[in-house]
Amino acid sequence: DVFYVTEPSARKYLLAEGYAAERIVSVGNLMVDSLVRSGELAVEAAPSTARRRRDYVLITVHRQHNVNTRDALLHMVASVAAVLDAGHSVVFVVHPRTRDKMDRLGVKFEPHRRLTLRRELRYADFVAAMRAARAVITDSGGVQEETSFWGVSTSEVYGVCSFVVLLKM
């Protein structure tokens, strides 16, 4: 057997488990490679003002335990209000599942001058939004990995870190 790893800690763990070094091949990280290319495209396409870090918090949530009940949605809306009350502008990218549950359960955001609600974005546009954000709040493990690559402060609302390697970054 050959073990293909995407980052150094995976190699370390396999070596610690007794696997021979010659059976471990580093292949890079496809997610990061895609992110870098999308980030380059997003920066090339963005106007120069969008290339500077902005003063907003980017939020997106979609996991079932965060959006499938009225109580969970009301907690999410209250949490966004708390970020606004702390003086931050918020760009909330509303995932299709979140939008559907909010519509079905009758949960809405109160209008606020510093709250921008956006439908889902194309990947390159979302990458540009992540890179430009002051901070990101998400329940997405993929977004968590991407923001850590770009060095953007991120809060995970999932309860567990989806990528163990991020705990060490």
N, CA and C of each residue as an Amber inpcrd file, in Angstrom:
protein
   507
   0.8240000  -1.2010000   0.0000000   0.0000000   0.0000000   0.0000000
   0.8570000   1.2480000   0.0000000   0.3500000   2.2670000  -0.6660000
   0.9830000   3.5760000  -0.6700000  -0.0030000   4.5510000  -0.0350000
   0.5120000   5.4440000   0.7920000  -0.3240000   6.4400000   1.4570000
  -0.0540000   7.8090000   0.8380000  -1.0790000   8.4200000   0.2890000
  -0.9730000   9.7440000  -0.3110000  -1.4670000  10.7610000   0.7080000
  -0.6150000  11.7010000   1.0950000  -0.9640000  12.6690000   2.1370000
  -0.9740000  14.0820000   1.5600000  -1.8050000  14.9250000   2.1620000
  -1.9720000  16.2920000   1.6590000  -1.2690000  17.3420000   2.5090000
  -0.8050000  16.9460000   3.6830000  -0.0850000  17.8980000   4.5230000
   0.8570000  17.1570000   5.4710000   1.8800000  17.8430000   6.0120000
   2.9480000  17.1880000   6.7730000   2.4910000  16.4180000   8.0160000
   1.4680000  16.8630000   8.7130000   1.0810000  16.1530000   9.9420000
   0.5580000  14.7570000   9.6270000  -0.0550000  14.5720000   8.4600000
  -0.5290000  13.2370000   8.0830000   0.6600000  12.2850000   7.9350000
   1.7230000  12.7700000   7.3420000   2.9480000  11.9660000   7.2090000
   3.4850000  11.5980000   8.5890000   3.5120000  12.5920000   9.4720000
   4.0050000  12.3820000  10.8380000   3.1960000  11.2980000  11.5570000
   1.8730000  11.3570000  11.4250000   1.0090000  10.3690000  12.0770000
   1.2530000   8.9680000  11.5150000   1.4040000   8.8690000  10.1990000
   1.6430000   7.5590000   9.5900000   2.9950000   6.9840000  10.0300000
   4.0050000   7.8450000  10.1000000   5.3150000   7.3910000  10.5740000
   5.2160000   6.9120000  12.0210000   4.4750000   7.6650000  12.8440000
   4.3030000   7.2840000  14.2600000   3.5670000   5.9500000  14.3960000
   2.7160000   5.6370000  13.4240000   1.9870000   4.3670000  13.4400000
   2.8300000   3.2150000  12.9000000   4.0640000   3.5240000  12.4550000
   4.9740000   2.4730000  12.0390000   5.0480000   2.2230000  10.5450000
   4.4120000   3.0460000   9.7450000   4.4890000   2.8500000   8.2970000
   5.8180000   3.3790000   7.7720000   6.3730000   2.6820000   6.7980000
   7.6700000   3.0540000   6.2300000   7.5620000   4.3610000   5.4430000
   8.5800000   5.1990000   5.5830000   8.5900000   6.5080000   4.9350000
   8.4480000   6.4080000   3.4210000   9.0270000   5.3580000   2.8270000
   8.9520000   5.2230000   1.3630000   7.5470000   4.8850000   0.8700000
   6.6470000   4.5370000   1.7690000   5.2590000   4.2400000   1.3870000
   4.3630000   5.4770000   1.5000000   4.9470000   6.5920000   1.9540000
   4.1680000   7.8160000   2.1770000   4.5700000   8.8450000   1.1230000
   3.5990000   9.2810000   0.3290000   3.8690000  10.2180000  -0.7570000
   3.0620000  11.4940000  -0.5340000   3.7580000  12.6180000  -0.5260000
   3.0890000  13.9140000  -0.3760000   2.5970000  14.3680000  -1.7460000
   1.2900000  14.6280000  -1.8460000   0.6980000  14.9920000  -3.1390000
   0.1970000  16.4330000  -3.1760000   0.3830000  17.1630000  -2.1020000
  -0.1380000  18.5230000  -2.0560000  -1.6000000  18.5100000  -1.6720000
  -2.1960000  19.6740000  -1.6520000  -3.5830000  19.8100000  -1.2110000
  -4.4030000  20.4040000  -2.3490000  -5.2460000  19.5780000  -2.9610000
  -6.0500000  20.0150000  -4.0940000  -6.9440000  21.1980000  -3.7180000
  -7.4920000  21.1750000  -2.5030000  -8.3560000  22.2710000  -2.0690000
  -7.5740000  23.5930000  -2.0330000  -6.3660000  23.5510000  -1.5000000
  -5.5530000  24.7660000  -1.4290000  -5.1090000  25.1870000  -2.8260000
  -4.7390000  24.2340000  -3.6710000  -4.3440000  24.5710000  -5.0400000
  -5.4900000  25.2680000  -5.7710000  -6.6970000  24.7480000  -5.6250000
  -7.8830000  25.3560000  -6.2370000  -8.1480000  26.7340000  -5.6490000
  -7.9880000  26.8430000  -4.3400000  -8.1920000  28.1150000  -3.6490000
  -7.2290000  29.1810000  -4.1520000  -5.9690000  28.8080000  -4.2940000
  -4.9610000  29.7590000  -4.7690000  -5.3210000  30.2460000  -6.1680000
  -5.6870000  29.3290000  -7.0460000  -6.0450000  29.7190000  -8.4240000
  -7.2890000  30.5980000  -8.4280000  -8.3000000  30.2290000  -7.6530000
  -9.5190000  31.0400000  -7.5790000  -9.2280000  32.3950000  -6.9740000
  -8.3510000  32.4200000  -5.9850000  -7.9730000  33.6940000  -5.3710000
  -7.2720000  34.6010000  -6.3480000  -6.4150000  34.0230000  -7.1900000
  -5.7330000  34.8140000  -8.2160000  -6.7400000  35.3770000  -9.2070000
  -7.6900000  34.5440000  -9.6350000  -8.7150000  34.9960000 -10.5770000
  -9.5910000  36.0670000  -9.9470000  -9.9590000  35.8840000  -8.6830000
 -10.8230000  36.8450000  -7.9940000 -10.1240000  38.1910000  -7.8620000
  -8.8390000  38.1710000  -7.5330000  -8.0940000  39.4200000  -7.3770000
  -7.9320000  40.1140000  -8.7250000  -7.6760000  39.3310000  -9.7780000
  -7.5230000  39.9150000 -11.1130000  -8.8160000  40.5910000 -11.5670000
  -9.9540000  39.9850000 -11.2460000 -11.2450000  40.4940000 -11.7130000
 -11.7990000  41.6230000 -10.8420000 -11.3180000  41.7070000  -9.6050000
 -11.8850000  42.6860000  -8.6650000 -11.3410000  44.0780000  -8.9410000
 -12.1730000  45.0980000  -8.7200000 -11.6450000  46.4600000  -8.8090000
 -10.6160000  46.6840000  -7.7060000  -9.7560000  47.6690000  -7.8710000
  -8.6610000  47.8660000  -6.9150000  -9.1770000  48.1050000  -5.4970000
 -10.3330000  48.7360000  -5.3260000 -10.8490000  48.9750000  -3.9750000
 -11.2340000  47.6760000  -3.2810000 -11.5900000  46.6470000  -4.0380000
 -11.9760000  45.3680000  -3.4480000 -10.7530000  44.5420000  -3.0590000
  -9.5790000  44.9890000  -3.4650000  -8.3670000  44.2390000  -3.1550000
  -7.8450000  44.5440000  -1.7590000  -8.3520000  45.5890000  -1.1270000
  -7.9350000  45.9350000   0.2320000  -8.8520000  45.2530000   1.2400000
  -8.2990000  44.9330000   2.4010000  -9.0990000  44.3240000   3.4710000
 -10.1700000  45.3120000   3.9050000 -11.3990000  44.8140000   3.9710000
 -12.5350000  45.6600000   4.3330000 -12.8790000  45.4810000   5.8000000
 -13.7280000  46.3340000   6.2650000 -14.1370000  46.2800000   7.6590000
 -15.5120000  45.6300000   7.7770000 -15.5870000  44.3490000   7.4590000
 -16.8360000  43.6160000   7.6380000 -16.5340000  42.2000000   8.1140000
 -17.5290000  41.6180000   8.7610000 -17.4630000  40.2220000   9.1630000
 -18.3160000  39.4440000   8.1670000 -17.7290000  38.4360000   7.5680000
 -18.4350000  37.5690000   6.6290000 -18.9940000  36.3880000   7.4150000
 -20.2910000  36.1210000   7.2450000 -20.9310000  35.0150000   7.9560000
 -21.6510000  34.1260000   6.9600000 -21.5160000  32.8200000   7.1420000
 -22.3120000  31.8590000   6.3940000 -22.4810000  30.6110000   7.2490000
 -23.7030000  30.1220000   7.3490000 -23.9900000  28.8910000   8.0870000
 -24.9800000  28.0550000   7.2840000 -24.8370000  26.7470000   7.4050000
 -25.7370000  25.8700000   6.6600000 -25.9490000  24.5020000   7.3020000
 -25.1630000  24.1460000   8.2880000 -25.2700000  22.8140000   8.8900000
 -26.6390000  22.6260000   9.5310000 -27.1230000  21.3920000   9.4510000
 -28.4750000  21.0850000   9.9230000 -28.7200000  21.5500000  11.3430000
 -27.7980000  21.2820000  12.2450000 -28.0420000  21.6400000  13.6460000
 -28.0710000  23.1560000  13.8690000 -27.5960000  23.9310000  12.8990000
 -27.6330000  25.3940000  13.0140000 -28.8350000  26.0270000  12.3230000
 -29.5090000  25.2800000  11.4380000 -30.5820000  25.9120000  10.6470000
 -31.8890000  25.1190000  10.5770000 -31.9270000  23.9020000  11.0690000
 -33.1090000  23.0680000  10.8290000 -34.2740000  23.3010000  11.7780000
 -34.0720000  24.0560000  12.8560000 -35.1830000  24.3290000  13.7720000
 -35.3560000  25.8260000  13.9250000 -36.5500000  26.2110000  14.2980000
 -36.8370000  27.6300000  14.5370000 -35.9300000  28.1890000  15.6350000
 -35.7350000  27.4170000  16.7230000 -34.8670000  27.8760000  17.8140000
 -33.4340000  28.1000000  17.3410000 -32.9280000  27.1710000  16.5340000
 -31.5590000  27.3140000  16.0160000 -31.4500000  28.5570000  15.1370000
 -32.4500000  28.7760000  14.2870000 -32.4340000  29.9570000  13.4130000
 -32.5430000  31.2460000  14.2180000 -33.3920000  31.2600000  15.2270000
 -33.5300000  32.4510000  16.0740000 -32.2230000  32.7420000  16.8120000
 -31.5330000  31.6970000  17.2450000 -30.2270000  31.8740000  17.8860000
 -29.2280000  32.4690000  16.8900000 -29.2510000  31.9720000  15.6470000
 -28.3550000  32.4910000  14.6180000 -28.6340000  33.9730000  14.3660000
 -29.9130000  34.3440000  14.2270000 -30.2910000  35.7410000  13.9900000
 -29.8390000  36.6120000  15.1650000 -30.0190000  36.1190000  16.3870000
 -29.5900000  36.8680000  17.5730000 -28.0720000  37.0190000  17.6010000
 -27.3600000  35.9930000  17.1700000 -25.8990000  36.0570000  17.1310000
 -25.4200000  37.0880000  16.1190000 -26.0800000  37.1360000  14.9670000
 -25.7350000  38.1540000  13.9630000 -26.0240000  39.5480000  14.5370000
 -27.1380000  39.7010000  15.2330000 -27.4780000  40.9870000  15.8570000
 -26.4030000  41.3970000  16.8640000 -25.8490000  40.4270000  17.6030000
 -24.7990000  40.7310000  18.5670000 -23.5390000  41.2440000  17.8790000
 -23.2160000  40.6710000  16.7210000 -22.0510000  41.1420000  15.9510000
 -22.3060000  42.5770000  15.4840000 -23.5280000  42.8470000  15.0260000
 -23.8900000  44.2090000  14.6100000 -23.8500000  45.1670000  15.7990000
 -24.3830000  44.7310000  16.9360000 -24.3920000  45.5720000  18.1400000
 -22.9820000  45.9010000  18.6180000 -22.0390000  45.0370000  18.3060000
 -20.6370000  45.2930000  18.6730000 -19.9930000  46.3000000  17.7300000
 -20.7540000  46.7820000  16.7500000 -20.2560000  47.8300000  15.8560000
 -19.6930000  47.3510000  14.5400000 -19.8110000  46.0700000  14.2570000
 -19.2580000  45.5370000  13.0160000 -20.3030000  45.5310000  11.9020000
 -19.8440000  45.7330000  10.6890000 -20.6940000  45.4960000   9.5240000
 -20.6600000  44.0050000   9.2280000 -21.7680000  43.4670000   8.7200000
 -21.8750000  42.0410000   8.4510000 -22.3240000  41.8240000   7.0140000
 -21.6270000  40.9360000   6.3340000 -22.0850000  40.4010000   5.0600000
 -22.4470000  38.9530000   5.3420000 -23.7400000  38.6510000   5.2580000
 -24.2260000  37.2990000   5.5350000 -24.5750000  36.6600000   4.1950000
 -23.7950000  35.6540000   3.8000000 -24.0560000  34.9140000   2.5690000
 -24.9990000  33.7770000   2.9470000 -26.2410000  33.8790000   2.4840000
 -27.2860000  32.9520000   2.9060000 -27.2810000  31.7080000   2.0180000
 -26.8700000  30.6040000   2.6190000 -26.8330000  29.3090000   1.9360000
 -28.2590000  28.9130000   1.5470000 -28.4530000  28.2140000   0.4260000
 -29.8100000  27.8050000   0.0150000 -30.5810000  27.0470000   1.1060000
 -29.9150000  26.1480000   1.8330000 -30.6090000  25.4230000   2.9050000
 -31.0660000  26.3910000   4.0000000 -30.2000000  27.3390000   4.3440000
 -30.5440000  28.3230000   5.3760000 -31.7180000  29.1700000   4.9270000
 -31.6720000  29.6350000   3.6920000 -32.7620000  30.4630000   3.1540000
 -34.0870000  29.6740000   3.1590000 -34.0400000  28.4370000   2.7320000
 -35.2340000  27.6020000   2.6980000 -35.8220000  27.4290000   4.1000000
 -34.9740000  27.1090000   5.0630000 -35.4590000  26.9150000   6.4350000
 -35.9990000  28.2170000   7.0190000 -35.3330000  29.3340000   6.7530000
 -35.8250000  30.6180000   7.2580000 -37.2010000  30.9300000   6.6730000
 -37.3580000  30.6980000   5.3760000 -38.6450000  30.9360000   4.7250000
 -39.7300000  30.0270000   5.3010000 -39.4230000  28.7400000   5.4150000
 -40.4080000  27.7750000   5.9130000 -40.8170000  28.0310000   7.3620000
 -39.8450000  28.4680000   8.1850000 -40.1070000  28.6350000   9.6080000
 -40.4150000  30.0780000   9.9930000 -40.4730000  30.9590000   8.9900000
 -40.8590000  32.3410000   9.2350000 -39.8620000  33.1460000  10.0550000
 -38.5810000  32.8740000   9.8700000 -37.5400000  33.6020000  10.6020000
 -36.9050000  34.6130000   9.6510000 -36.7890000  35.8530000  10.1130000
 -36.2200000  36.9190000   9.2780000 -35.2170000  37.7340000  10.0790000
 -34.3100000  38.3580000   9.3620000 -33.4050000  39.3200000   9.9750000
 -34.1110000  40.6670000  10.0460000 -33.8860000  41.3950000  11.1280000
 -34.3620000  42.7740000  11.1990000 -33.4700000  43.6020000  10.2810000
 -34.0560000  44.5090000   9.5060000 -33.2190000  45.3620000   8.6550000
 -32.2140000  46.1530000   9.5040000 -31.0250000  46.2880000   9.0110000
 -29.9750000  47.0340000   9.7070000 -29.0670000  47.6340000   8.6500000
 -28.6530000  48.8650000   8.8600000 -27.8440000  49.5580000   7.8460000
 -26.4810000  48.9090000   7.6220000 -25.9870000  48.1550000   8.5960000
 -24.6800000  47.4950000   8.4420000 -24.8120000  46.0100000   8.1150000
 -26.0140000  45.5370000   7.8020000 -26.2230000  44.1310000   7.4470000
 -26.5420000  44.0120000   5.9650000 -25.7200000  43.2470000   5.2760000
 -25.9490000  42.9470000   3.8650000 -26.2080000  41.4570000   3.7360000
 -27.3820000  41.1050000   3.2150000 -27.7170000  39.6980000   2.9580000
 -27.4530000  39.4100000   1.4970000 -26.7090000  38.3370000   1.2380000
 -26.3800000  37.9580000  -0.1370000 -26.8060000  36.5240000  -0.3780000
 -27.3120000  36.2630000  -1.5630000 -27.5470000  34.8770000  -1.9720000
 -26.1760000  34.2290000  -2.1560000 -26.1740000  32.9220000  -2.3570000
 -24.9080000  32.2190000  -2.5440000 -24.1050000  32.8930000  -3.6610000
 -22.7850000  32.8340000  -3.5120000 -21.8780000  33.4600000  -4.4640000
 -21.1560000  32.3940000  -5.2840000 -20.6990000  32.7890000  -6.4640000
 -19.8020000  31.9050000  -7.2150000 -18.5460000  31.7020000  -6.3640000
 -17.8690000  30.5800000  -6.5480000 -16.7220000  30.2440000  -5.7050000
 -15.6640000  31.3550000  -5.7030000 -15.2740000  31.8340000  -6.8720000
 -14.2340000  32.8680000  -6.9280000 -14.6870000  34.1400000  -6.2140000
 -15.9730000  34.4850000  -6.3150000 -16.4840000  35.6660000  -5.6150000
 -16.4750000  35.4520000  -4.1040000 -16.8050000  34.2290000  -3.6710000
 -16.7830000  33.9500000  -2.2390000 -15.3490000  33.9830000  -1.7150000
 -14.4150000  33.4760000  -2.5000000 -13.0020000  33.5340000  -2.1140000
 -12.5800000  34.9920000  -1.9490000 -12.9700000  35.8460000  -2.8810000
 -12.6220000  37.2680000  -2.7760000 -13.2440000  37.8750000  -1.5170000
 -14.4820000  37.5130000  -1.2190000 -15.1480000  38.0230000  -0.0120000
 -14.4420000  37.5380000   1.2480000 -14.0130000  36.2820000   1.2760000
 -13.2840000  35.7510000   2.4370000 -11.9720000  36.4940000   2.6310000
 -11.2340000  36.6510000   1.5500000  -9.9180000  37.2990000   1.6410000
 -10.0290000  38.7440000   2.1000000 -11.1100000  39.4230000   1.7230000
 -11.2620000  40.8350000   2.0540000 -11.8980000  41.0570000   3.4230000
 -12.4810000  40.0150000   4.0000000 -13.1970000  40.1660000   5.2690000
 -12.2470000  40.4270000   6.4310000 -12.7640000  41.1560000   7.4060000
 -12.0200000  41.3600000   8.6530000 -11.9600000  40.0440000   9.4300000
 -13.0720000  39.3110000   9.3980000 -13.1800000  38.0160000  10.0760000
 -14.2930000  37.2220000   9.4110000 -14.3100000  35.9230000   9.6380000
 -15.3340000  35.0400000   9.0880000 -15.9130000  34.2060000  10.2180000
 -17.2380000  34.0690000  10.2110000 -17.9350000  33.1700000  11.1320000
 -18.6570000  32.1530000  10.2580000 -18.4230000  30.8580000  10.5140000
 -18.9590000  29.8240000   9.6350000 -19.1260000  28.5020000  10.3630000
 -19.9000000  27.6260000   9.7840000 -19.9670000  26.2490000  10.2630000
 -19.4370000  25.3020000   9.1910000 -18.7390000  25.8450000   8.2220000
 -18.2040000  25.0620000   7.1100000 -16.7360000  24.7290000   7.3420000
 -16.4380000  23.4380000   7.3640000 -15.0490000  23.0240000   7.5080000
 -14.1830000  23.4740000   6.3470000 -14.7490000  23.4580000   5.1340000
 -13.9890000  23.9120000   3.9640000 -13.6480000  25.3850000   4.0570000
 -14.6160000  26.1990000   4.4490000 -14.3600000  27.6380000   4.6120000
 -13.3170000  27.8490000   5.7060000 -13.3980000  27.0630000   6.7570000
 -12.4300000  27.1620000   7.8500000 -11.0130000  26.9000000   7.3380000
 -10.8630000  25.8870000   6.5000000  -9.5430000  25.5830000   5.9510000
  -9.0710000  26.7110000   5.0320000  -9.9670000  27.2170000   4.2090000
  -9.6020000  28.2720000   3.2630000  -9.1960000  29.5580000   3.9760000
  -9.9600000  29.9700000   4.9680000  -9.6170000  31.2200000   5.6720000
  -8.3150000  31.0760000   6.4420000  -8.0400000  29.8840000   6.9690000
  -6.7680000  29.7110000   7.6690000  -5.6060000  29.8550000   6.6930000
  -5.7950000  29.3920000   5.4620000  -4.7520000  29.5440000   4.4420000
  -4.4930000  31.0180000   4.1570000  -5.5700000  31.8230000   4.0820000
  -5.4240000  33.2490000   3.7800000  -5.0670000  34.0810000   5.0080000
  -5.0750000  33.4670000   6.1860000  -4.7310000  34.2130000   7.4000000
  -5.8560000  35.1000000   7.8960000  -7.0970000  34.7490000   7.5630000
  -8.2570000  35.5210000   8.0090000  -8.7860000  34.9000000   9.2900000
  -9.0030000  35.7200000  10.2980000  -9.5470000  35.2570000  11.5710000
 -10.8940000  34.5870000  11.3540000 -11.0780000  33.3970000  11.9390000
 -12.3090000  32.6440000  11.7100000 -12.8190000  32.0470000  13.0050000
 -14.1340000  32.1600000  13.2030000 -14.7910000  31.4800000  14.3200000
 -15.6420000  30.3670000  13.7410000 -15.4710000  29.1940000  14.3020000
 -16.2080000  28.0100000  13.8650000 -17.4210000  27.8270000  14.7670000
 -18.6040000  27.7720000  14.1880000 -19.8220000  27.5980000  14.9740000
 -20.3500000  26.1680000  14.8990000 -19.4930000  25.2680000  14.5240000
 -19.8980000  23.8750000  14.3770000 -19.7020000  23.0830000  15.6620000
 -18.7740000  23.5300000  16.5050000 -18.5280000  22.8120000  17.7430000
 -17.3070000  21.9040000  17.7010000 -16.8910000  21.5520000  16.5020000
 -15.6910000  20.7410000  16.3360000 -14.9080000  21.2680000  15.1530000
 -13.6100000  21.1330000  15.2310000 -12.7620000  21.5500000  14.1210000
 -12.7820000  20.4430000  13.0710000 -13.1810000  20.7610000  11.8590000
 -13.2920000  19.7560000  10.8080000 -11.9310000  19.2740000  10.3150000
 -10.9060000  20.0880000  10.4670000  -9.5900000  19.7370000   9.9760000
  -8.5870000  19.8480000  11.1160000  -8.1210000  18.7190000  11.6070000
  -7.2310000  18.6850000  12.7520000  -5.9970000  19.5420000  12.5280000
  -5.4930000  19.5800000  11.3040000  -4.2800000  20.3410000  11.0250000
  -4.4840000  21.8260000  11.3550000  -5.7040000  22.3400000  11.2630000
  -5.9460000  23.7550000  11.5460000  -5.7320000  24.0930000  13.0130000
  -5.8920000  23.1290000  13.8810000  -5.7030000  23.3860000  15.3030000
  -4.2630000  23.7610000  15.6200000  -3.3470000  23.3790000  14.7380000
  -1.9350000  23.6400000  14.9640000  -1.4400000  24.8700000  14.2230000
  -2.2920000  25.4870000  13.4130000  -1.8530000  26.6330000  12.5980000
  -1.9850000  27.9140000  13.3800000
